[in-house]
């Protein structure tokens, strides 16, 4: 218990502050620029991470949104409910309504993920052509989609916007925004609640580290520069459009620290 609490305090100092939220978008852009330059100049060493079947890619990145959703949902529910009771002195009904409002941010995120990944696939199908593999005969009918091409053992060549760069950047930014609630939350009076929150928080922090690390691997080993930079820009646009614009409006899921203005010290992007 004490070890978990110490670990939680360390991660709070490292991630749950405005400095990380302010610098992470620039870090992601820098990773794409530097990683792409190293890849294009053949300066990247061979490692097991360049294999798409590596465990981190198969068991984490391929289901990145599911991992993010699975950990953020209980964290947001518990912390928002506790925040409503301790800071606003809300009753049970109002606290539950605030929890539901904040959890709707995950519905927004799911919609962003679904629409963007569908758009990426549409663009790849629209811009691609199918060619038969070396040694194979001509394809009888040119497939119209990547799926049809692969079913016919063909190779599809289209503009493949990096879904990994989009999703990993969006998930990492989403997590660091939501853990900001811990800056204004006190749980000292309930050791079990504190242990639960610390456990979820540390798990989210570790997940963020995995997302940023695999984002680096994507920049080093996969996709062209244009595909990666477009993917991360779409991820940044989705984050900016929600947390920096829409969530400031009354009819929205709201920010993780609803009682603190953006100009305050605890939720500042400009200091």
Buried (B, 14 or more C-beta within 10 A) or exposed (E): EEEBBEBBEEBBEEBBBBEBBBEBBEBBBEBBBEBBEBBEEEEBEEEEBBEEEBEBBEEBBEEBBEBBBEBBEEBBBBBBBBBBBBBEEBEEEEBBEBBEBBBEBBEBBEEBBEEBBEEBBEBBBEEBEBBBEEEEEEBEEEBEBBEBBEEBEBBBBBBBBBBBBBBBBBBBBBBBBBBBBBBBBEBEEEEEBBBBBBBBBBBBBEBBBBBBBBBBBBBBBBBBBEBBBBBBBBBBBBBEEBBEEBBEEEEBBBBBBBEBEEEEEEBBEEE
